[in-house]
Amino acid sequence: MQTFGQPGRMIAQFLEQIEKNYLAEKAKRIPEAQGDVRAIAGEPFFLPLFDLYLTYGGIFRLTFGPKVNCFLF
């Protein structure tokens, strides 16, 4: 197997950093639904989740206070 030495490692590290940045930016584009946890009190949790699914699609982040959850349908 041929190795490319220091320049090859530098290019590999550069490409790895580009990939990390791309994935981080891609994660930020997930729609975020915010709400008050009291809005779901007294009813099954899947009913408000279904409404959010209809609004945001199959992937969204749900934030209740300091807690963030990702949902994939």
Predicted model as a PDB file, atoms N, CA, C, CB and O in Angstrom, pLDDT in the B-factor column:
MODEL        1                                                                  
ATOM      1  N   MET A   1       0.838  -1.190   0.000  1.00 52.00           N  
ATOM      2  CA  MET A   1       0.000   0.000   0.000  1.00 52.00           C  
ATOM      3  C   MET A   1       0.882   1.252   0.000  1.00 52.00           C  
ATOM      4  CB  MET A   1      -0.953  -0.001   1.224  1.00 52.00           C  
ATOM      5  O   MET A   1       1.834   1.356   0.773  1.00 52.00           O  
ATOM      6  N   GLN A   2       0.561   2.161  -0.845  1.00 58.00           N  
ATOM      7  CA  GLN A   2       1.350   3.381  -0.957  1.00 58.00           C  
ATOM      8  C   GLN A   2       0.861   4.402   0.070  1.00 58.00           C  
ATOM      9  CB  GLN A   2       1.265   3.962  -2.393  1.00 58.00           C  
ATOM     10  O   GLN A   2      -0.344   4.590   0.237  1.00 58.00           O  
ATOM     11  N   THR A   3       1.782   5.051   0.748  1.00 61.00           N  
ATOM     12  CA  THR A   3       1.416   6.132   1.672  1.00 61.00           C  
ATOM     13  C   THR A   3       1.822   7.457   1.038  1.00 61.00           C  
ATOM     14  CB  THR A   3       2.100   5.945   3.079  1.00 61.00           C  
ATOM     15  O   THR A   3       2.722   7.513   0.200  1.00 61.00           O  
ATOM     16  N   PHE A   4       1.161   8.492   1.444  1.00 62.00           N  
ATOM     17  CA  PHE A   4       1.408   9.802   0.841  1.00 62.00           C  
ATOM     18  C   PHE A   4       2.140  10.750   1.777  1.00 62.00           C  
ATOM     19  CB  PHE A   4       0.105  10.426   0.415  1.00 62.00           C  
ATOM     20  O   PHE A   4       2.319  11.921   1.444  1.00 62.00           O  
ATOM     21  N   GLY A   5       2.565  10.273   2.935  1.00 69.00           N  
ATOM     22  CA  GLY A   5       3.359  11.091   3.838  1.00 69.00           C  
ATOM     23  C   GLY A   5       2.586  12.239   4.454  1.00 69.00           C  
ATOM     24  O   GLY A   5       1.356  12.230   4.502  1.00 69.00           O  
ATOM     25  N   GLN A   6       3.325  13.223   4.921  1.00 79.00           N  
ATOM     26  CA  GLN A   6       2.750  14.370   5.633  1.00 79.00           C  
ATOM     27  C   GLN A   6       1.721  15.137   4.800  1.00 79.00           C  
ATOM     28  CB  GLN A   6       3.853  15.313   6.057  1.00 79.00           C  
ATOM     29  O   GLN A   6       0.665  15.470   5.337  1.00 79.00           O  
ATOM     30  N   PRO A   7       1.965  15.435   3.527  1.00 79.00           N  
ATOM     31  CA  PRO A   7       0.930  16.154   2.763  1.00 79.00           C  
ATOM     32  C   PRO A   7      -0.381  15.375   2.682  1.00 79.00           C  
ATOM     33  CB  PRO A   7       1.432  16.449   1.354  1.00 79.00           C  
ATOM     34  O   PRO A   7      -1.458  15.968   2.749  1.00 79.00           O  
ATOM     35  N   GLY A   8      -0.301  14.065   2.541  1.00 81.00           N  
ATOM     36  CA  GLY A   8      -1.515  13.249   2.487  1.00 81.00           C  
ATOM     37  C   GLY A   8      -2.281  13.289   3.792  1.00 81.00           C  
ATOM     38  O   GLY A   8      -3.510  13.363   3.790  1.00 81.00           O  
ATOM     39  N   ARG A   9      -1.565  13.242   4.912  1.00 84.00           N  
ATOM     40  CA  ARG A   9      -2.231  13.318   6.223  1.00 84.00           C  
ATOM     41  C   ARG A   9      -2.876  14.682   6.427  1.00 84.00           C  
ATOM     42  CB  ARG A   9      -1.226  13.037   7.359  1.00 84.00           C  
ATOM     43  O   ARG A   9      -3.966  14.784   6.991  1.00 84.00           O  
ATOM     44  N   MET A  10      -2.203  15.723   5.968  1.00 86.00           N  
ATOM     45  CA  MET A  10      -2.761  17.074   6.109  1.00 86.00           C  
ATOM     46  C   MET A  10      -4.046  17.212   5.294  1.00 86.00           C  
ATOM     47  CB  MET A  10      -1.731  18.137   5.664  1.00 86.00           C  
ATOM     48  O   MET A  10      -5.017  17.809   5.758  1.00 86.00           O  
ATOM     49  N   ILE A  11      -4.049  16.666   4.094  1.00 88.00           N  
ATOM     50  CA  ILE A  11      -5.253  16.722   3.259  1.00 88.00           C  
ATOM     51  C   ILE A  11      -6.374  15.919   3.900  1.00 88.00           C  
ATOM     52  CB  ILE A  11      -4.961  16.192   1.839  1.00 88.00           C  
ATOM     53  O   ILE A  11      -7.526  16.351   3.900  1.00 88.00           O  
ATOM     54  N   ALA A  12      -6.044  14.745   4.449  1.00 87.00           N  
ATOM     55  CA  ALA A  12      -7.057  13.913   5.106  1.00 87.00           C  
ATOM     56  C   ALA A  12      -7.650  14.634   6.312  1.00 87.00           C  
ATOM     57  CB  ALA A  12      -6.450  12.566   5.542  1.00 87.00           C  
ATOM     58  O   ALA A  12      -8.861  14.584   6.528  1.00 87.00           O  
ATOM     59  N   GLN A  13      -6.810  15.303   7.098  1.00 89.00           N  
ATOM     60  CA  GLN A  13      -7.307  16.062   8.254  1.00 89.00           C  
ATOM     61  C   GLN A  13      -8.176  17.227   7.809  1.00 89.00           C  
ATOM     62  CB  GLN A  13      -6.137  16.577   9.104  1.00 89.00           C  
ATOM     63  O   GLN A  13      -9.197  17.513   8.435  1.00 89.00           O  
ATOM     64  N   PHE A  14      -7.785  17.892   6.747  1.00 90.00           N  
ATOM     65  CA  PHE A  14      -8.562  19.003   6.208  1.00 90.00           C  
ATOM     66  C   PHE A  14      -9.939  18.527   5.756  1.00 90.00           C  
ATOM     67  CB  PHE A  14      -7.815  19.664   5.039  1.00 90.00           C  
ATOM     68  O   PHE A  14     -10.952  19.153   6.070  1.00 90.00           O  
ATOM     69  N   LEU A  15      -9.975  17.421   5.021  1.00 90.00           N  
ATOM     70  CA  LEU A  15     -11.249  16.885   4.551  1.00 90.00           C  
ATOM     71  C   LEU A  15     -12.116  16.404   5.715  1.00 90.00           C  
ATOM     72  CB  LEU A  15     -11.010  15.740   3.568  1.00 90.00           C  
ATOM     73  O   LEU A  15     -13.338  16.545   5.674  1.00 90.00           O  
ATOM     74  N   GLU A  16     -11.501  15.843   6.741  1.00 91.00           N  
ATOM     75  CA  GLU A  16     -12.246  15.411   7.924  1.00 91.00           C  
ATOM     76  C   GLU A  16     -12.899  16.603   8.612  1.00 91.00           C  
ATOM     77  CB  GLU A  16     -11.320  14.672   8.906  1.00 91.00           C  
ATOM     78  O   GLU A  16     -14.048  16.515   9.045  1.00 91.00           O  
ATOM     79  N   GLN A  17     -12.182  17.711   8.716  1.00 91.00           N  
ATOM     80  CA  GLN A  17     -12.738  18.922   9.334  1.00 91.00           C  
ATOM     81  C   GLN A  17     -13.885  19.485   8.500  1.00 91.00           C  
ATOM     82  CB  GLN A  17     -11.643  19.988   9.510  1.00 91.00           C  
ATOM     83  O   GLN A  17     -14.887  19.940   9.052  1.00 91.00           O  
ATOM     84  N   ILE A  18     -13.746  19.457   7.190  1.00 90.00           N  
ATOM     85  CA  ILE A  18     -14.829  19.916   6.316  1.00 90.00           C  
ATOM     86  C   ILE A  18     -16.075  19.064   6.532  1.00 90.00           C  
ATOM     87  CB  ILE A  18     -14.393  19.867   4.831  1.00 90.00           C  
ATOM     88  O   ILE A  18     -17.186  19.589   6.601  1.00 90.00           O  
ATOM     89  N   GLU A  19     -15.890  17.749   6.637  1.00 88.00           N  
ATOM     90  CA  GLU A  19     -17.025  16.856   6.858  1.00 88.00           C  
ATOM     91  C   GLU A  19     -17.700  17.133   8.199  1.00 88.00           C  
ATOM     92  CB  GLU A  19     -16.571  15.399   6.794  1.00 88.00           C  
ATOM     93  O   GLU A  19     -18.928  17.159   8.277  1.00 88.00           O  
ATOM     94  N   LYS A  20     -16.916  17.340   9.250  1.00 87.00           N  
ATOM     95  CA  LYS A  20     -17.488  17.651  10.564  1.00 87.00           C  
ATOM     96  C   LYS A  20     -18.297  18.942  10.524  1.00 87.00           C  
ATOM     97  CB  LYS A  20     -16.380  17.762  11.615  1.00 87.00           C  
ATOM     98  O   LYS A  20     -19.395  19.013  11.077  1.00 87.00           O  
ATOM     99  N   ASN A  21     -17.749  19.960   9.867  1.00 84.00           N  
ATOM    100  CA  ASN A  21     -18.464  21.239   9.753  1.00 84.00           C  
ATOM    101  C   ASN A  21     -19.763  21.075   8.973  1.00 84.00           C  
ATOM    102  CB  ASN A  21     -17.575  22.292   9.074  1.00 84.00           C  
ATOM    103  O   ASN A  21     -20.794  21.635   9.346  1.00 84.00           O  
ATOM    104  N   TYR A  22     -19.710  20.306   7.889  1.00 84.00           N  
ATOM    105  CA  TYR A  22     -20.905  20.074   7.080  1.00 84.00           C  
ATOM    106  C   TYR A  22     -21.984  19.372   7.896  1.00 84.00           C  
ATOM    107  CB  TYR A  22     -20.560  19.247   5.837  1.00 84.00           C  
ATOM    108  O   TYR A  22     -23.149  19.767   7.855  1.00 84.00           O  
ATOM    109  N   LEU A  23     -21.601  18.333   8.636  1.00 78.00           N  
ATOM    110  CA  LEU A  23     -22.585  17.598   9.433  1.00 78.00           C  
ATOM    111  C   LEU A  23     -23.164  18.463  10.544  1.00 78.00           C  
ATOM    112  CB  LEU A  23     -21.954  16.343  10.029  1.00 78.00           C  
ATOM    113  O   LEU A  23     -24.350  18.358  10.856  1.00 78.00           O  
ATOM    114  N   ALA A  24     -22.333  19.321  11.147  1.00 78.00           N  
ATOM    115  CA  ALA A  24     -22.827  20.214  12.194  1.00 78.00           C  
ATOM    116  C   ALA A  24     -23.834  21.211  11.627  1.00 78.00           C  
ATOM    117  CB  ALA A  24     -21.659  20.960  12.858  1.00 78.00           C  
ATOM    118  O   ALA A  24     -24.866  21.470  12.247  1.00 78.00           O  
ATOM    119  N   GLU A  25     -23.544  21.769  10.457  1.00 81.00           N  
ATOM    120  CA  GLU A  25     -24.479  22.706   9.824  1.00 81.00           C  
ATOM    121  C   GLU A  25     -25.759  22.001   9.401  1.00 81.00           C  
ATOM    122  CB  GLU A  25     -23.828  23.379   8.611  1.00 81.00           C  
ATOM    123  O   GLU A  25     -26.847  22.564   9.515  1.00 81.00           O  
ATOM    124  N   LYS A  26     -25.635  20.785   8.917  1.00 75.00           N  
ATOM    125  CA  LYS A  26     -26.804  20.021   8.502  1.00 75.00           C  
ATOM    126  C   LYS A  26     -27.718  19.745   9.697  1.00 75.00           C  
ATOM    127  CB  LYS A  26     -26.375  18.702   7.839  1.00 75.00           C  
ATOM    128  O   LYS A  26     -28.941  19.798   9.567  1.00 75.00           O  
ATOM    129  N   ALA A  27     -27.133  19.451  10.852  1.00 70.00           N  
ATOM    130  CA  ALA A  27     -27.922  19.190  12.057  1.00 70.00           C  
ATOM    131  C   ALA A  27     -28.683  20.434  12.503  1.00 70.00           C  
ATOM    132  CB  ALA A  27     -27.018  18.698  13.190  1.00 70.00           C  
ATOM    133  O   ALA A  27     -29.776  20.320  13.058  1.00 70.00           O  
ATOM    134  N   LYS A  28     -28.128  21.609  12.270  1.00 73.00           N  
ATOM    135  CA  LYS A  28     -28.794  22.854  12.662  1.00 73.00           C  
ATOM    136  C   LYS A  28     -30.039  23.127  11.828  1.00 73.00           C  
ATOM    137  CB  LYS A  28     -27.832  24.022  12.539  1.00 73.00           C  
ATOM    138  O   LYS A  28     -30.912  23.886  12.250  1.00 73.00           O  
ATOM    139  N   ARG A  29     -30.130  22.519  10.651  1.00 79.00           N  
ATOM    140  CA  ARG A  29     -31.255  22.786   9.766  1.00 79.00           C  
ATOM    141  C   ARG A  29     -32.485  21.947  10.092  1.00 79.00           C  
ATOM    142  CB  ARG A  29     -30.848  22.544   8.346  1.00 79.00           C  
ATOM    143  O   ARG A  29     -33.508  22.070   9.418  1.00 79.00           O  
ATOM    144  N   ILE A  30     -32.403  21.102  11.106  1.00 81.00           N  
ATOM    145  CA  ILE A  30     -33.568  20.317  11.498  1.00 81.00           C  
ATOM    146  C   ILE A  30     -34.591  21.278  12.100  1.00 81.00           C  
ATOM    147  CB  ILE A  30     -33.183  19.176  12.515  1.00 81.00           C  
ATOM    148  O   ILE A  30     -34.242  22.049  12.994  1.00 81.00           O  
ATOM    149  N   PRO A  31     -35.843  21.256  11.637  1.00 84.00           N  
ATOM    150  CA  PRO A  31     -36.852  22.166  12.185  1.00 84.00           C  
ATOM    151  C   PRO A  31     -37.010  21.968  13.689  1.00 84.00           C  
ATOM    152  CB  PRO A  31     -38.200  21.956  11.484  1.00 84.00           C  
ATOM    153  O   PRO A  31     -36.931  20.844  14.185  1.00 84.00           O  
ATOM    154  N   GLU A  32     -37.231  23.053  14.404  1.00 82.00           N  
ATOM    155  CA  GLU A  32     -37.368  22.986  15.859  1.00 82.00           C  
ATOM    156  C   GLU A  32     -38.758  23.444  16.276  1.00 82.00           C  
ATOM    157  CB  GLU A  32     -36.291  23.845  16.551  1.00 82.00           C  
ATOM    158  O   GLU A  32     -39.169  24.568  15.988  1.00 82.00           O  
ATOM    159  N   ALA A  33     -39.469  22.563  16.954  1.00 80.00           N  
ATOM    160  CA  ALA A  33     -40.779  22.891  17.508  1.00 80.00           C  
ATOM    161  C   ALA A  33     -40.582  23.228  18.981  1.00 80.00           C  
ATOM    162  CB  ALA A  33     -41.802  21.707  17.321  1.00 80.00           C  
ATOM    163  O   ALA A  33     -39.976  22.450  19.718  1.00 80.00           O  
ATOM    164  N   GLN A  34     -41.079  24.360  19.409  1.00 71.00           N  
ATOM    165  CA  GLN A  34     -40.960  24.758  20.807  1.00 71.00           C  
ATOM    166  C   GLN A  34     -42.349  24.797  21.412  1.00 71.00           C  
ATOM    167  CB  GLN A  34     -40.249  26.138  20.950  1.00 71.00           C  
ATOM    168  O   GLN A  34     -43.339  25.059  20.728  1.00 71.00           O  
ATOM    169  N   GLY A  35     -42.404  24.534  22.695  1.00 67.00           N  
ATOM    170  CA  GLY A  35     -43.700  24.560  23.337  1.00 67.00           C  
ATOM    171  C   GLY A  35     -43.590  24.509  24.842  1.00 67.00           C  
ATOM    172  O   GLY A  35     -42.499  24.496  25.413  1.00 67.00           O  
ATOM    173  N   ASP A  36     -44.731  24.482  25.454  1.00 70.00           N  
ATOM    174  CA  ASP A  36     -44.842  24.398  26.904  1.00 70.00           C  
ATOM    175  C   ASP A  36     -45.325  22.996  27.239  1.00 70.00           C  
ATOM    176  CB  ASP A  36     -45.812  25.496  27.480  1.00 70.00           C  
ATOM    177  O   ASP A  36     -46.298  22.510  26.663  1.00 70.00           O  
ATOM    178  N   VAL A  37     -44.644  22.357  28.166  1.00 69.00           N  
ATOM    179  CA  VAL A  37     -44.997  20.976  28.511  1.00 69.00           C  
ATOM    180  C   VAL A  37     -46.430  20.892  29.040  1.00 69.00           C  
ATOM    181  CB  VAL A  37     -44.013  20.418  29.559  1.00 69.00           C  
ATOM    182  O   VAL A  37     -47.049  19.831  28.958  1.00 69.00           O  
ATOM    183  N   ARG A  38     -46.962  21.972  29.571  1.00 74.00           N  
ATOM    184  CA  ARG A  38     -48.342  21.969  30.062  1.00 74.00           C  
ATOM    185  C   ARG A  38     -49.350  21.805  28.934  1.00 74.00           C  
ATOM    186  CB  ARG A  38     -48.631  23.252  30.822  1.00 74.00           C  
ATOM    187  O   ARG A  38     -50.499  21.441  29.181  1.00 74.00           O  
ATOM    188  N   ALA A  39     -48.933  22.069  27.694  1.00 70.00           N  
ATOM    189  CA  ALA A  39     -49.834  21.941  26.557  1.00 70.00           C  
ATOM    190  C   ALA A  39     -50.222  20.492  26.292  1.00 70.00           C  
ATOM    191  CB  ALA A  39     -49.197  22.534  25.323  1.00 70.00           C  
ATOM    192  O   ALA A  39     -51.240  20.231  25.650  1.00 70.00           O  
ATOM    193  N   ILE A  40     -49.432  19.559  26.774  1.00 71.00           N  
ATOM    194  CA  ILE A  40     -49.733  18.147  26.531  1.00 71.00           C  
ATOM    195  C   ILE A  40     -50.259  17.441  27.774  1.00 71.00           C  
ATOM    196  CB  ILE A  40     -48.495  17.434  26.029  1.00 71.00           C  
ATOM    197  O   ILE A  40     -50.508  16.236  27.751  1.00 71.00           O  
ATOM    198  N   ALA A  41     -50.426  18.185  28.848  1.00 75.00           N  
ATOM    199  CA  ALA A  41     -50.912  17.577  30.092  1.00 75.00           C  
ATOM    200  C   ALA A  41     -52.353  17.109  29.918  1.00 75.00           C  
ATOM    201  CB  ALA A  41     -50.809  18.578  31.271  1.00 75.00           C  
ATOM    202  O   ALA A  41     -53.180  17.822  29.349  1.00 75.00           O  
ATOM    203  N   GLY A  42     -52.643  15.928  30.402  1.00 78.00           N  
ATOM    204  CA  GLY A  42     -53.996  15.413  30.392  1.00 78.00           C  
ATOM    205  C   GLY A  42     -54.407  14.703  29.113  1.00 78.00           C  
ATOM    206  O   GLY A  42     -55.572  14.332  28.966  1.00 78.00           O  
ATOM    207  N   GLU A  43     -53.483  14.506  28.190  1.00 79.00           N  
ATOM    208  CA  GLU A  43     -53.810  13.777  26.971  1.00 79.00           C  
ATOM    209  C   GLU A  43     -52.622  12.891  26.604  1.00 79.00           C  
ATOM    210  CB  GLU A  43     -54.165  14.756  25.804  1.00 79.00           C  
ATOM    211  O   GLU A  43     -51.495  13.158  27.021  1.00 79.00           O  
ATOM    212  N   PRO A  44     -52.870  11.845  25.828  1.00 84.00           N  
ATOM    213  CA  PRO A  44     -51.749  10.985  25.425  1.00 84.00           C  
ATOM    214  C   PRO A  44     -50.708  11.784  24.642  1.00 84.00           C  
ATOM    215  CB  PRO A  44     -52.255   9.797  24.578  1.00 84.00           C  
ATOM    216  O   PRO A  44     -51.050  12.654  23.841  1.00 84.00           O  
ATOM    217  N   PHE A  45     -49.451  11.478  24.881  1.00 79.00           N  
ATOM    218  CA  PHE A  45     -48.348  12.245  24.299  1.00 79.00           C  
ATOM    219  C   PHE A  45     -48.306  12.138  22.775  1.00 79.00           C  
ATOM    220  CB  PHE A  45     -47.027  11.774  24.880  1.00 79.00           C  
ATOM    221  O   PHE A  45     -47.824  13.054  22.109  1.00 79.00           O  
ATOM    222  N   PHE A  46     -48.803  11.036  22.216  1.00 83.00           N  
ATOM    223  CA  PHE A  46     -48.701  10.862  20.763  1.00 83.00           C  
ATOM    224  C   PHE A  46     -49.605  11.809  19.985  1.00 83.00           C  
ATOM    225  CB  PHE A  46     -49.035   9.441  20.393  1.00 83.00           C  
ATOM    226  O   PHE A  46     -49.340  12.070  18.811  1.00 83.00           O  
ATOM    227  N   LEU A  47     -50.668  12.335  20.602  1.00 84.00           N  
ATOM    228  CA  LEU A  47     -51.556  13.252  19.870  1.00 84.00           C  
ATOM    229  C   LEU A  47     -50.849  14.561  19.499  1.00 84.00           C  
ATOM    230  CB  LEU A  47     -52.804  13.558  20.708  1.00 84.00           C  
ATOM    231  O   LEU A  47     -50.886  14.954  18.333  1.00 84.00           O  
ATOM    232  N   PRO A  48     -50.204  15.251  20.453  1.00 83.00           N  
ATOM    233  CA  PRO A  48     -49.460  16.456  20.056  1.00 83.00           C  
ATOM    234  C   PRO A  48     -48.283  16.128  19.139  1.00 83.00           C  
ATOM    235  CB  PRO A  48     -48.954  17.192  21.296  1.00 83.00           C  
ATOM    236  O   PRO A  48     -47.944  16.923  18.262  1.00 83.00           O  
ATOM    237  N   LEU A  49     -47.651  14.956  19.333  1.00 84.00           N  
ATOM    238  CA  LEU A  49     -46.558  14.573  18.449  1.00 84.00           C  
ATOM    239  C   LEU A  49     -47.045  14.392  17.011  1.00 84.00           C  
ATOM    240  CB  LEU A  49     -45.902  13.287  18.947  1.00 84.00           C  
ATOM    241  O   LEU A  49     -46.346  14.758  16.066  1.00 84.00           O  
ATOM    242  N   PHE A  50     -48.223  13.838  16.851  1.00 87.00           N  
ATOM    243  CA  PHE A  50     -48.776  13.659  15.509  1.00 87.00           C  
ATOM    244  C   PHE A  50     -49.045  15.015  14.851  1.00 87.00           C  
ATOM    245  CB  PHE A  50     -50.073  12.825  15.568  1.00 87.00           C  
ATOM    246  O   PHE A  50     -48.788  15.195  13.661  1.00 87.00           O  
ATOM    247  N   ASP A  51     -49.565  15.971  15.635  1.00 85.00           N  
ATOM    248  CA  ASP A  51     -49.782  17.320  15.096  1.00 85.00           C  
ATOM    249  C   ASP A  51     -48.459  17.956  14.659  1.00 85.00           C  
ATOM    250  CB  ASP A  51     -50.477  18.213  16.147  1.00 85.00           C  
ATOM    251  O   ASP A  51     -48.389  18.606  13.616  1.00 85.00           O  
ATOM    252  N   LEU A  52     -47.409  17.762  15.473  1.00 84.00           N  
ATOM    253  CA  LEU A  52     -46.095  18.293  15.105  1.00 84.00           C  
ATOM    254  C   LEU A  52     -45.547  17.603  13.862  1.00 84.00           C  
ATOM    255  CB  LEU A  52     -45.113  18.135  16.266  1.00 84.00           C  
ATOM    256  O   LEU A  52     -44.915  18.239  13.019  1.00 84.00           O  
ATOM    257  N   TYR A  53     -45.789  16.312  13.756  1.00 87.00           N  
ATOM    258  CA  TYR A  53     -45.386  15.571  12.560  1.00 87.00           C  
ATOM    259  C   TYR A  53     -46.049  16.157  11.314  1.00 87.00           C  
ATOM    260  CB  TYR A  53     -45.747  14.079  12.703  1.00 87.00           C  
ATOM    261  O   TYR A  53     -45.401  16.331  10.281  1.00 87.00           O  
ATOM    262  N   LEU A  54     -47.334  16.459  11.418  1.00 89.00           N  
ATOM    263  CA  LEU A  54     -48.044  17.046  10.280  1.00 89.00           C  
ATOM    264  C   LEU A  54     -47.500  18.433   9.935  1.00 89.00           C  
ATOM    265  CB  LEU A  54     -49.543  17.133  10.580  1.00 89.00           C  
ATOM    266  O   LEU A  54     -47.481  18.824   8.767  1.00 89.00           O  
ATOM    267  N   THR A  55     -47.061  19.170  10.949  1.00 87.00           N  
ATOM    268  CA  THR A  55     -46.550  20.529  10.739  1.00 87.00           C  
ATOM    269  C   THR A  55     -45.120  20.534  10.208  1.00 87.00           C  
ATOM    270  CB  THR A  55     -46.614  21.315  12.036  1.00 87.00           C  
ATOM    271  O   THR A  55     -44.819  21.240   9.246  1.00 87.00           O  
ATOM    272  N   TYR A  56     -44.233  19.748  10.833  1.00 85.00           N  
ATOM    273  CA  TYR A  56     -42.797  19.818  10.541  1.00 85.00           C  
ATOM    274  C   TYR A  56     -42.268  18.686   9.671  1.00 85.00           C  
ATOM    275  CB  TYR A  56     -42.039  19.831  11.815  1.00 85.00           C  
ATOM    276  O   TYR A  56     -41.137  18.762   9.191  1.00 85.00           O  
ATOM    277  N   GLY A  57     -43.048  17.654   9.460  1.00 85.00           N  
ATOM    278  CA  GLY A  57     -42.564  16.527   8.670  1.00 85.00           C  
ATOM    279  C   GLY A  57     -41.966  15.443   9.556  1.00 85.00           C  
ATOM    280  O   GLY A  57     -42.164  15.443  10.771  1.00 85.00           O  
ATOM    281  N   GLY A  58     -41.240  14.527   8.944  1.00 86.00           N  
ATOM    282  CA  GLY A  58     -40.765  13.333   9.624  1.00 86.00           C  
ATOM    283  C   GLY A  58     -39.600  13.514  10.567  1.00 86.00           C  
ATOM    284  O   GLY A  58     -39.327  12.621  11.370  1.00 86.00           O  
ATOM    285  N   ILE A  59     -38.894  14.644  10.503  1.00 86.00           N  
ATOM    286  CA  ILE A  59     -37.764  14.881  11.401  1.00 86.00           C  
ATOM    287  C   ILE A  59     -37.911  16.275  11.987  1.00 86.00           C  
ATOM    288  CB  ILE A  59     -36.395  14.726  10.655  1.00 86.00           C  
ATOM    289  O   ILE A  59     -38.057  17.252  11.252  1.00 86.00           O  
ATOM    290  N   PHE A  60     -37.874  16.367  13.318  1.00 86.00           N  
ATOM    291  CA  PHE A  60     -37.907  17.672  13.971  1.00 86.00           C  
ATOM    292  C   PHE A  60     -37.346  17.557  15.379  1.00 86.00           C  
ATOM    293  CB  PHE A  60     -39.344  18.235  14.005  1.00 86.00           C  
ATOM    294  O   PHE A  60     -37.312  16.477  15.969  1.00 86.00           O  
ATOM    295  N   ARG A  61     -36.908  18.695  15.902  1.00 84.00           N  
ATOM    296  CA  ARG A  61     -36.448  18.778  17.292  1.00 84.00           C  
ATOM    297  C   ARG A  61     -37.584  19.374  18.102  1.00 84.00           C  
ATOM    298  CB  ARG A  61     -35.129  19.641  17.430  1.00 84.00           C  
ATOM    299  O   ARG A  61     -38.251  20.313  17.667  1.00 84.00           O  
ATOM    300  N   LEU A  62     -37.793  18.823  19.271  1.00 82.00           N  
ATOM    301  CA  LEU A  62     -38.835  19.320  20.169  1.00 82.00           C  
ATOM    302  C   LEU A  62     -38.160  19.832  21.429  1.00 82.00           C  
ATOM    303  CB  LEU A  62     -39.887  18.207  20.504  1.00 82.00           C  
ATOM    304  O   LEU A  62     -37.428  19.098  22.093  1.00 82.00           O  
ATOM    305  N   THR A  63     -38.409  21.090  21.756  1.00 78.00           N  
ATOM    306  CA  THR A  63     -37.774  21.724  22.906  1.00 78.00           C  
ATOM    307  C   THR A  63     -38.833  22.054  23.955  1.00 78.00           C  
ATOM    308  CB  THR A  63     -37.006  23.003  22.478  1.00 78.00           C  
ATOM    309  O   THR A  63     -39.795  22.773  23.685  1.00 78.00           O  
ATOM    310  N   PHE A  64     -38.638  21.519  25.139  1.00 74.00           N  
ATOM    311  CA  PHE A  64     -39.439  21.878  26.310  1.00 74.00           C  
ATOM    312  C   PHE A  64     -38.479  22.370  27.365  1.00 74.00           C  
ATOM    313  CB  PHE A  64     -40.298  20.668  26.836  1.00 74.00           C  
ATOM    314  O   PHE A  64     -37.806  21.567  28.011  1.00 74.00           O  
ATOM    315  N   GLY A  65     -38.402  23.682  27.555  1.00 71.00           N  
ATOM    316  CA  GLY A  65     -37.464  24.244  28.510  1.00 71.00           C  
ATOM    317  C   GLY A  65     -36.042  23.917  28.087  1.00 71.00           C  
ATOM    318  O   GLY A  65     -35.674  24.141  26.934  1.00 71.00           O  
ATOM    319  N   PRO A  66     -35.232  23.387  29.008  1.00 77.00           N  
ATOM    320  CA  PRO A  66     -33.834  23.080  28.670  1.00 77.00           C  
ATOM    321  C   PRO A  66     -33.650  21.739  27.939  1.00 77.00           C  
ATOM    322  CB  PRO A  66     -33.007  23.072  29.933  1.00 77.00           C  
ATOM    323  O   PRO A  66     -32.542  21.413  27.514  1.00 77.00           O  
ATOM    324  N   LYS A  67     -34.716  20.978  27.796  1.00 77.00           N  
ATOM    325  CA  LYS A  67     -34.620  19.654  27.184  1.00 77.00           C  
ATOM    326  C   LYS A  67     -34.890  19.733  25.685  1.00 77.00           C  
ATOM    327  CB  LYS A  67     -35.604  18.680  27.851  1.00 77.00           C  
ATOM    328  O   LYS A  67     -35.856  20.366  25.258  1.00 77.00           O  
ATOM    329  N   VAL A  68     -34.043  19.094  24.891  1.00 77.00           N  
ATOM    330  CA  VAL A  68     -34.217  19.018  23.441  1.00 77.00           C  
ATOM    331  C   VAL A  68     -34.227  17.554  23.043  1.00 77.00           C  
ATOM    332  CB  VAL A  68     -33.092  19.799  22.685  1.00 77.00           C  
ATOM    333  O   VAL A  68     -33.336  16.793  23.421  1.00 77.00           O  
ATOM    334  N   ASN A  69     -35.244  17.161  22.274  1.00 79.00           N  
ATOM    335  CA  ASN A  69     -35.367  15.789  21.799  1.00 79.00           C  
ATOM    336  C   ASN A  69     -35.534  15.815  20.283  1.00 79.00           C  
ATOM    337  CB  ASN A  69     -36.565  15.057  22.485  1.00 79.00           C  
ATOM    338  O   ASN A  69     -36.195  16.702  19.744  1.00 79.00           O  
ATOM    339  N   CYS A  70     -34.940  14.852  19.604  1.00 81.00           N  
ATOM    340  CA  CYS A  70     -35.099  14.718  18.152  1.00 81.00           C  
ATOM    341  C   CYS A  70     -36.047  13.573  17.875  1.00 81.00           C  
ATOM    342  CB  CYS A  70     -33.730  14.485  17.446  1.00 81.00           C  
ATOM    343  O   CYS A  70     -35.936  12.504  18.474  1.00 81.00           O  
ATOM    344  N   PHE A  71     -36.991  13.800  16.955  1.00 82.00           N  
ATOM    345  CA  PHE A  71     -37.950  12.775  16.586  1.00 82.00           C  
ATOM    346  C   PHE A  71     -37.797  12.460  15.114  1.00 82.00           C  
ATOM    347  CB  PHE A  71     -39.389  13.219  16.905  1.00 82.00           C  
ATOM    348  O   PHE A  71     -37.701  13.360  14.279  1.00 82.00           O  
ATOM    349  N   LEU A  72     -37.776  11.186  14.804  1.00 82.00           N  
ATOM    350  CA  LEU A  72     -37.696  10.692  13.429  1.00 82.00           C  
ATOM    351  C   LEU A  72     -38.883   9.783  13.209  1.00 82.00           C  
ATOM    352  CB  LEU A  72     -36.345   9.941  13.152  1.00 82.00           C  
ATOM    353  O   LEU A  72     -39.056   8.797  13.926  1.00 82.00           O  
ATOM    354  N   PHE A  73     -39.711  10.106  12.215  1.00 79.00           N  
ATOM    355  CA  PHE A  73     -40.869   9.261  11.900  1.00 79.00           C  
ATOM    356  C   PHE A  73     -40.680   8.622  10.566  1.00 79.00           C  
ATOM    357  CB  PHE A  73     -42.168  10.060  11.918  1.00 79.00           C  
ATOM    358  O   PHE A  73     -41.543   7.870  10.114  1.00 79.00           O  
TER     359      PHE A  73                                                      
ENDMDL                                                                          
END                                                                             
